Amino acid sequence: MPSLRGKVLFIEDDQMTIPETFARDFTSLLQVVGKLEGLVIGRFQRASKMTEEHLLYILDKHPMLKSIPVLYDVDFGHAQPSFTFPIGGTVDLNSENHQIVLTKF
């Protein structure tokens, strides 16, 4: 796996995910990525039963996320409609305005 230190991490999951598995997998991922510059989470499919309340509870358990922009419920990955973000591109995240701006792709 490439180093994600200083990067913006885009993650999403499929319909096989439930809140408990996402929480476990997410915690494992954060233990190996190092210091991120931002986090973008794709919109969960309905079958996952992930609610905003579940997701906020999971995110709140990770102090490192309190100091970086975090956006969730973003239309990319398995969700429709979807947007494709180029790997290796550059983005500016604004979690207060719920914006992702591609600055280099």
Secondary structure, DSSP 8 states (H G I E B T S, - for coil): ----TTSEEEE---TT--HHHHHHHHHHHHHHH-S-SEEEEE---GGG---HHHHHHHHHT-GGGGGS-EEEEES-TTSSS-----TT-EEEEETTTTEEEEEE-
